Amino acid sequence: QVQLVESGGGLVQAGGSLRLSCAASGRTFSSYTMGWFRQAPGKEREFVATITGNGDITYSANSVKGRFTISRDNAKKMVYLQMNSLKPEDTAVYYCAGTNWYYTATAEQQYNYWGQGTQVTVSS
């Protein structure tokens, strides 16, 4: 079974940075596509970024690409989301997700495993 645990959320001033971490269990982690999603109050959960086992990366938008970086360390079974130049509109609960799908996955229906979420709050 696969278990995902996020950490690293918190309160930060606009323009600041946070790094989210996701610790994964499971012997096949290196072949899993991993993703980050977020859900702001009153809004639907949205895709943020994804990285395949081979390191292919897709971001939700160019604006996110310039500020956020997704990465993984297969030896440590970890995936990260480095968030710089944070804005108040980035405030949300951030979720780590995983799937044994081979390719890039941007829809939550494509993921089988989810973490509990970690709160990110950006103040103006």
WOHURA-V126712 format. One record per residue. N is the residue number from 1. RES is the residue in one letter. D_FIRST is the distance of its C-alpha to the first C-alpha in Angstrom with 1 decimal. Layout:
# WOHURA-V126712
n | res | d_first
N | RES | D_FIRST
N | RES | D_FIRST
This chain:
# WOHURA-V126712
n | res | d_first
1 | Q | 0.0
2 | V | 3.8
3 | Q | 6.6
4 | L | 10.2
5 | V | 13.4
6 | E | 16.8
7 | S | 20.1
8 | G | 23.7
9 | G | 25.1
10 | G | 28.5
11 | L | 32.1
12 | V | 34.1
13 | Q | 37.5
14 | A | 38.1
15 | G | 38.2
16 | G | 35.8
17 | S | 32.5
18 | L | 29.0
19 | R | 25.9
20 | L | 22.5
21 | S | 19.5
22 | C | 15.8
23 | A | 13.6
24 | A | 10.2
25 | S | 7.6
26 | G | 6.2
27 | R | 9.0
28 | T | 10.0
29 | F | 10.8
30 | S | 14.5
31 | S | 14.5
32 | Y | 13.0
33 | T | 15.6
34 | M | 15.4
35 | G | 17.8
36 | W | 19.6
37 | F | 21.1
38 | R | 23.6
39 | Q | 25.3
40 | A | 28.8
41 | P | 30.4
42 | G | 31.8
43 | K | 30.2
44 | E | 27.5
45 | R | 24.3
46 | E | 25.2
47 | F | 23.8
48 | V | 24.7
49 | A | 23.4
50 | T | 20.9
51 | I | 20.4
52 | T | 19.2
53 | G | 17.8
54 | N | 21.5
55 | G | 22.8
56 | D | 24.4
57 | I | 24.9
58 | T | 26.0
59 | Y | 27.3
60 | S | 28.4
61 | A | 32.0
62 | N | 34.5
63 | S | 35.1
64 | V | 31.5
65 | K | 31.6
66 | G | 34.5
67 | R | 32.9
68 | F | 29.2
69 | T | 27.3
70 | I | 23.7
71 | S | 22.5
72 | R | 19.6
73 | D | 19.4
74 | N | 17.0
75 | A | 18.0
76 | K | 17.1
77 | K | 14.0
78 | M | 16.0
79 | V | 17.5
80 | Y | 20.8
81 | L | 23.3
82 | Q | 26.8
83 | M | 29.1
84 | N | 32.9
85 | S | 35.9
86 | L | 34.1
87 | K | 35.9
88 | P | 36.0
89 | E | 34.5
90 | D | 31.3
91 | T | 30.7
92 | A | 27.4
93 | V | 24.0
94 | Y | 21.9
95 | Y | 18.2
96 | C | 15.7
97 | A | 13.7
98 | G | 11.7
99 | T | 11.7
100 | N | 11.8
101 | W | 15.4
102 | Y | 18.0
103 | Y | 20.5
104 | T | 21.6
105 | A | 20.1
106 | T | 22.2
107 | A | 21.5
108 | E | 18.9
109 | Q | 18.5
110 | Q | 17.1
111 | Y | 14.0
112 | N | 10.8
113 | Y | 9.3
114 | W | 11.9
115 | G | 13.1
116 | Q | 15.7
117 | G | 18.6
118 | T | 21.4
119 | Q | 25.1
120 | V | 27.6
121 | T | 31.2
122 | V | 34.0
123 | S | 37.5
124 | S | 40.7
